[in-house]
Amino acid sequence: MAVTDQRLEQNTAFALGLDVGDFTIANRMDEGLKTTYSVKTKAGKQYNCYVMGTIGITGKNVSDAMCNEKGKPAVNPLTGK
């Protein structure tokens, strides 16, 4: 498994602009290179997220977390649309 729980929490905290511990991660599913999971913040917001992880010569590599608030359409972080 390329994605550790600690890395998952760190990348999710960064993506959502929260501190580690301000949310809980549930329903984690490791699907080859992709790890999908649900997030619930202490404020009650819920997100669907994923990261991509690989193991190579340079070690473990994990992408930034990509998260979308549940019930809202996905938004391109570069265009805001």
Backbone bond lengths (Angstrom), bond angles and torsions (degrees), N, CA, C in turn:
res aa  C-N    CA-C-N  psi(-1)  N-CA   C-N-CA  omega(-1)  CA-C   N-CA-C  phi
1 M - - - 1.455 - - 1.530 108.05 -
2 A 1.313 116.33 121.33 1.461 121.31 -177.24 1.522 112.66 -80.80
3 V 1.325 117.65 -23.84 1.463 121.06 -173.93 1.529 109.79 -105.98
4 T 1.331 115.93 112.95 1.458 120.23 177.20 1.530 109.76 -83.51
5 D 1.320 116.74 160.22 1.466 121.01 177.42 1.523 110.64 -59.58
6 Q 1.327 116.78 -41.22 1.459 121.07 -178.79 1.524 111.08 -62.86
7 R 1.331 118.01 -44.59 1.464 121.18 179.38 1.528 110.60 -66.12
8 L 1.323 116.57 -38.10 1.456 121.16 178.24 1.535 110.16 -60.81
9 E 1.329 117.16 -45.00 1.466 121.56 178.65 1.527 111.34 -64.62
10 Q 1.324 117.58 -43.65 1.468 121.25 -179.07 1.527 111.24 -63.25
11 N 1.317 116.94 -46.88 1.460 120.45 -178.07 1.530 111.65 -67.99
12 T 1.329 116.49 -35.24 1.461 120.37 177.60 1.522 110.68 -69.04
13 A 1.313 117.43 -42.78 1.467 121.09 178.11 1.521 110.31 -58.35
14 F 1.310 117.38 -43.74 1.459 121.50 179.39 1.531 110.99 -64.43
15 A 1.329 116.81 -45.22 1.468 121.11 -177.50 1.524 111.88 -63.39
16 L 1.335 116.94 -36.32 1.460 120.50 -176.57 1.526 113.03 -95.18
17 G 1.328 117.68 -6.19 1.456 120.88 -179.33 1.519 112.37 70.67
18 L 1.324 115.66 33.84 1.463 121.93 -179.31 1.516 110.33 -119.47
19 D 1.321 116.16 167.96 1.452 121.10 172.85 1.521 109.16 -88.30
20 V 1.329 116.13 148.63 1.461 119.94 172.35 1.528 106.41 -59.16
21 G 1.304 116.76 132.39 1.458 121.10 -177.14 1.521 112.81 103.41
22 D 1.354 116.97 -12.75 1.463 120.88 177.78 1.523 112.02 -90.31
23 F 1.331 116.70 7.92 1.464 121.71 -179.09 1.515 108.88 -155.64
24 T 1.322 114.75 163.81 1.465 120.66 174.78 1.530 108.43 -121.48
25 I 1.315 114.85 147.57 1.465 122.27 178.77 1.527 107.99 -109.27
26 A 1.332 115.80 133.59 1.467 120.79 179.98 1.525 109.67 -140.58
27 N 1.306 115.61 170.34 1.474 123.27 174.36 1.524 113.03 55.05
28 R 1.317 116.91 38.86 1.462 120.58 179.55 1.529 110.11 -68.30
29 M 1.328 114.81 133.27 1.463 120.99 176.26 1.517 108.62 -133.05
30 D 1.322 117.00 118.82 1.460 122.39 176.02 1.523 107.68 -91.74
31 E 1.334 115.71 116.22 1.463 121.92 -175.76 1.521 108.96 -122.00
32 G 1.307 117.51 76.13 1.463 120.76 -176.98 1.515 109.87 70.25
33 L 1.325 117.52 -116.16 1.463 121.88 -179.27 1.513 113.00 -83.12
34 K 1.335 117.33 -16.13 1.460 121.98 -173.93 1.523 111.06 -105.45
35 T 1.335 116.01 135.09 1.460 122.34 174.14 1.514 107.86 -117.25
36 T 1.330 117.35 119.19 1.457 122.27 177.49 1.526 108.81 -107.57
37 Y 1.338 115.82 151.49 1.465 120.12 -177.99 1.520 110.20 -165.49
38 S 1.332 115.31 165.29 1.457 122.94 177.15 1.521 109.02 -108.13
39 V 1.337 115.48 148.78 1.462 121.55 179.31 1.519 108.31 -128.53
40 K 1.330 116.63 137.49 1.459 122.45 171.82 1.520 108.06 -127.21
41 T 1.335 116.44 123.68 1.459 120.48 -179.09 1.525 110.23 -85.04
42 K 1.308 116.01 163.77 1.461 120.49 176.10 1.523 110.84 -62.82
43 A 1.341 117.56 -25.61 1.466 122.62 178.05 1.529 111.92 -79.43
44 G 1.337 117.20 -5.13 1.458 121.33 176.47 1.516 115.68 96.61
45 K 1.329 118.62 -2.84 1.467 120.37 177.65 1.523 109.27 -73.43
46 Q 1.335 115.25 147.33 1.456 120.79 -179.66 1.528 109.79 -124.48
47 Y 1.326 115.10 140.67 1.459 121.83 -176.88 1.518 110.44 -133.66
48 N 1.327 115.71 150.77 1.464 123.24 166.76 1.521 105.77 -104.82
49 C 1.329 117.28 130.17 1.462 121.26 -175.02 1.524 111.07 -134.95
50 Y 1.330 114.04 163.73 1.461 119.80 171.00 1.523 109.90 -153.66
51 V 1.317 115.70 156.78 1.458 124.05 170.63 1.521 107.29 -134.80
52 M 1.321 115.80 159.57 1.452 121.95 174.46 1.527 107.25 -112.26
53 G 1.328 117.59 137.56 1.451 120.66 -179.13 1.510 112.12 -136.43
54 T 1.336 115.66 141.29 1.459 121.09 177.59 1.524 109.68 -136.19
55 I 1.307 115.42 159.24 1.458 121.78 173.00 1.518 106.36 -121.26
56 G 1.338 116.27 121.58 1.455 120.62 -178.29 1.509 111.61 -135.21
57 I 1.290 115.60 -165.08 1.464 122.20 -179.09 1.527 110.91 -60.47
58 T 1.324 116.53 -35.94 1.470 120.78 -178.33 1.517 112.71 -84.71
59 G 1.322 117.96 1.34 1.462 121.96 179.79 1.511 111.24 108.49
60 K 1.334 115.47 -157.86 1.458 121.50 -179.08 1.523 110.17 -81.66
61 N 1.323 116.19 136.11 1.459 122.61 176.04 1.519 108.33 -125.82
62 V 1.340 116.22 129.22 1.453 121.56 -179.87 1.522 108.72 -127.69
63 S 1.325 116.56 131.94 1.462 121.33 -179.72 1.519 110.99 -72.27
64 D 1.326 115.17 169.34 1.457 120.05 169.99 1.522 107.90 -63.36
65 A 1.321 116.84 152.73 1.457 120.65 176.38 1.525 109.56 -76.10
66 M 1.304 115.94 138.38 1.461 122.58 174.72 1.523 106.48 -111.68
67 C 1.342 116.49 118.65 1.458 120.93 -175.74 1.521 111.18 -129.73
68 N 1.322 115.54 142.80 1.461 122.95 174.45 1.517 108.25 -129.45
69 E 1.328 115.28 136.73 1.455 119.67 178.67 1.526 109.02 -66.44
70 K 1.330 116.18 135.43 1.464 120.46 -179.18 1.520 109.72 -61.30
71 G 1.332 115.71 137.38 1.452 121.32 178.35 1.513 114.03 87.17
72 K 1.322 118.06 -3.15 1.460 121.94 178.46 1.523 108.72 -118.73
73 P 1.336 117.30 148.11 1.464 119.48 179.58 1.532 111.36 -68.00
74 A 1.313 115.25 153.00 1.466 120.64 177.84 1.512 109.27 -62.44
75 V 1.339 115.82 143.08 1.460 122.35 -179.13 1.529 108.67 -122.24
76 N 1.324 116.71 134.13 1.461 121.91 174.58 1.526 107.56 -71.70
77 P 1.341 119.19 119.57 1.462 120.56 -177.21 1.526 113.28 -65.26
78 L 1.325 117.70 -18.93 1.472 120.10 -179.56 1.526 112.47 -84.48
79 T 1.328 116.20 -32.16 1.472 118.77 -177.15 1.518 113.34 -108.63
80 G 1.340 116.81 -16.84 1.472 119.93 -176.84 1.523 113.16 74.44
81 K 1.341 117.25 10.55 1.474 121.20 -179.99 1.503 111.29 -115.94
